[in-house]
Amino acid sequence: MKLIIDTDPGTDDAVAILIALAYFSDEEILGITTVAGNVKVEIGTNNALRILEHADRNKIPVYEGEKAPLERELLTAEWVHGTDGLNFVPFPSPSKEKEKKDAVTFLKESLDNSDEKVTLCVLGPMTNIGKLLQKFPEISTKIEKIIFMGGGAGFGNHTPVAEFNILVDPEAANIVFKSGVELVMMGLDVTHQAISTKERLEKIISTNTETGKFLADLMGSLSDIDIVKEKFPNGTPVHDAFVTAYLVDNSLTSGEFVNVEVETKSDLTLGQTVVDINNISGRQKNVFWMNKVDDEKLFEIITETAKRIS
């Protein structure tokens, strides 16, 4: 397997990246690309480097991507992830720098040069991937699949109907959804079913590793936000972790092959993923929409991550 992680780190992005580092080798992870989303891209790039430093995986290159959505002003989420993006969990300062190439150039060259198709793990807004497919639509044949965290069927977490990652750059998401690439959607439909309860965090901490403490702190930090606490009184979802955990074990989630379109015009429903669950529209099916999850399995994978990266 060959994979590239596209991310806007991000507390739950950090969990997802650590899972990938625990289970996949330097040869399998071709690189990490960063994009503006949860925080400005420069902060996200530094966070990716900090996570690699902690895991002693500095051979994996980091490429900085787009600073803003394709057609809109940037919307960020420091109110969730803190001004540093990791809610001040003390990952070390990086000893290496980002690569000189930009993310889209790296993506294009990596896909062209790979001897096998590459899986893209998209943890944030789809700006880098949308720009790649917009400029080089033929590159879609080099992509094995895109597994992404984003969207939801009929509800959102940043507006009543829009999930944050899709809302930040709906035009980029629209390009990806219409690309013909195999898409696996880890939306709010599954992420809201797996909650980082106190008992689960304590089990992760009981691994007695620094990574275990970091993982618990990353997930636990979101429980301190009033609006999150109101919706999830017993713990919070770990949205992005689903993407890389699914690569570890694809029995983690199940769902249906459906048509999903992205709303790009309406002020009221901008960024909504319109999931045609009942095949009413007759539009071509384009997304494996996940709606069921083995939540215990997710936290088993996270706990094992804490053991594998001491």
Secondary structure, DSSP 8 states (H G I E B T S, - for coil): --EEEEE---HHHHHHHHHHHHHS-TTTEEEEEE-SSSS-HHHHHHHHHHHHHHHT-TTS-EEE--SS-SSS-----HHHH-TTSSTT------SS---SS-HHHHHHHHHHH-SS-EEEEE-S-SHHHHHHHHH-GGGGGGEEEEEEE---SS--SSSSSB-HHHHH-HHHHHHHHTS-S-EEEE-HHHHTT-EE-HHHHHHHHTT-SHHHHHHHHHHHHGGGSHHHHHH-TT-EE-TTHHHHHHHH-TTSEEEEEEEEEE--S-TTTTTBEEEETT--S-----EEEEEEE-HHHHHHHHHHHHHH--
